[in-house]
Amino acid sequence: MRIIGGKFKGRVVKFPKSNLVRPTTDKVKESLFNYLIHSIDFEDILVLDLYAGSGSLGLEALSRGAAEVHFVEKDYNVSRVLKENISSLNADENCKIFRMDAVRFSRMECKQKYQIILADPPFFKNDIHKVVENVMSNRVLDNDGLMLVERSIQTKAEDEENFKCEAFKRMGDSLIYQFKY
């Protein structure tokens, strides 16, 4: 797995050996970032990568100009690989890892607002519905920000009912949901 654009383009991102982590494919990642680049100016923004895993999405945002990325990853071994990926890019000063689950993080009072929130939970992990609800009610997302959530086509009916919206993009087995204020 590699970073596909920006100053770290071509750099390898290690993938943790874990059944808990499913990487976002390069095709989906490229499509997401092509959309984001045309929606938000990445220069000096604050990004949140929920269910971070290897950190692929957050590191892609950093590569494209984000000033800082916060990663939320609860698994100790997975977060160690994430830390290695951050260090391999000499990006420790621009990144912060919160080793906790996404629901707990989304309940915290945040002093900072994120311009982009990326969430790629395990496909059948349904706590994402509560996370989105918390993020929106706690105003963690900046007024002009975007939250994108990747889900499986197999959870479409349940997701649409809980998110109260339809996916705005389909890529293979993935559906992308968008949230903003």
N, C-alpha and C positions, 0 to 999 in steps of 0.2 A: 504494500500500500504506500502511495506517495502523495505528497502535496502537489496539487495540480496547477496552482497559479501563484503569482506574487513573488516576493523576495526569497522565499524558501522553495520555489518551484523545483520539483524533481527530488527533493530530499525525502528519504525513506522514513516512514512512521512505523515503528514496531507495533505488532499486534499481540495482545496478551493471549496466552494459551489458557482459555477459559470458555466453558460452555455458556457462561453468562453474557458474553460479549458477541455481538453480531455487527461486523463493520458495515458502514454505509458504503455502497459500491461507488467506484469512481464516477460512473455514469450519473448516478443520483446526486452525488456531491457536486459534480460539474454543473448539472442543471440547476441545483439549489443556488450555487454561487453566481451563476450567470443571471439568475433572477434577482438575487440580492444586490449585485453590483449595479443593476439598473434601478434599484429601489432606494438604496441608502448609500451615502458617501462613507466609505470605510475609514477615512482618515481620522485617527484619534478617537475612535468610538470604544465603548465598553461592551464586551460580548460575554454572554453566559452560555456555557455548554453543559446542559443537564444530561445525566446518564452518560458521562463523557467517554468511558471506555478508554481507548487508546489516545483520545484527544484529537482525533483526525479533523473533526469539524471546527473545533476551536482553534487549532493550529492553522488550519486553512484561512480562517478569519484573520488571525495574527499576521500571516504571510501577506495578506492583501491590504494591510494597513491599520488594523485595529490597534489601539494603544495598549489595551489590556484585555486579557481573557480570564474569566473565572470558570473553573471546571468543578463539577459536582460528580463525584464517583464514590460509592460507598465501599466497594470491595478493596481490601488492603492490597492484595497481589496485583490487581488491575491498576490501582492507583500508583503502584511502584513503577509499572511499565509506562504509565502516563508521565510520571516525573522524569524518567529516562528520556522520553521523547522530547519533553520541554528542554531538558538540559542539553540534549544533542543539538538543539537549535540555538543554544546560548540565550534562551528566552526566559530564564528564571525570574528576572526583574519585572517582566510583563505578564506573568501568569501567577495565579493563585489556585491551589487545589483545596476544595472543601470535601473532606472525607466523611460523607454522610449521605443518607438517602435523599432523593429529590423531594419527597413530600416534606420531610423535616426542613430542608433548605427553603422550600417555597413558603413555609409558615413563618420563617424568620423575618424580623423587621429589617429591611435593607435601607441603608442611607443613600446608596447609589442606585441609579436607574440604568437599566441596560437598553442600549439601542437595538441590539439583536439578541434574541434568546433562541437557541437551537436545542431541540430535544429529540433524541433518537433512542427511546427506551427499547428494551427487548420487546419484540412484536406482540407478545401476549401478556405483557405486564400492564395491568389496567389501572395502576395508581396514577398514570399520566392524566387521567380525567380530573383527579383531585389536584394534581400539580398545576394544571392549566387554570382551574378554578381559583386556586390560591394566588397564582401569579397575577391574574387579572384583578382579583379583589384587593390584593395588597399593593397594587400599583407598582410592581417591580419593573415593569416594562415602561420605558420612556414614552411620553405622549406621541412622538413620531416614530416609535420603534415598531419592530416586527418580531413575532414569535412564530417559528416554524416547527412543526412536529411531524416526524416521519412515523407512519404506522403501516400495518399489513392490510392488504385488500381483504383478508379473512376476518378482520375486526371492523369492517366498514359500518355495518348496521349499528353496532354498539357504540362505535366512536361518534357517528353522526348524531345519535340520540344524546350522548353525554356532552359532546362539544357544541351541540345545537348549531351545527353548520356542516356543509359538505366539503370534501377535500377539493382543493383548487387545482391539484395536479396529480396525475397518475404516472408512475414510471415502473413498468414491470409489475412486481408484486407489492410495490410501495405506493402509499397514498401520502400526500403532503397536505397538512392542514395549516392554515394561516390565521393568526390572531393579532389584533391591534386594537387600540382604543379609538 
